[in-house]
């Protein structure tokens, strides 16, 4: 397994979904969403995630859009952008080989992910609460996981 294999799988799945009936498309979407929630629940030892999604119902597309708007506003904060730029400006590539460039790209991807989670979702903003708290998902990593579970209905 590598990125090329994942890209090929994604391309073939997209094509299959395009050709499938709407009913099959919806069944696959729901199966993917539920699988993602099961993985989150198991990986972070939060068995209540599955039950919460059943009792609270799904997040509306309007609410999901509004949440992601707040995320995008925090992402555009000059401090966040400056931090990403600073951390990504340092190259760890030892040479110009494709492998070294791929390693450097993967490192930059990790930097962006870490800044997103820590500085966008989890950091308290100017004496206020973190974004996951503001959106009603609780504090810290658990709040972030609950938010990801709620958004699962509208991903990919």
Buried (B, 14 or more C-beta within 10 A) or exposed (E): EEEEEEEEEEEEEEEEEEEEEEEEBEEBBEEBBEEBBEEBBEEBEBEEBBEBBEEEEBBEEEBBEEBEEEBEEBBEBEEBEEBBEEBBEEEEBEEEEEEBEEBBEEBBEEBBEEBBBBBBBBBEBEEEEBBBBBBEBBEEBBBBBBBBBBBBBBEE
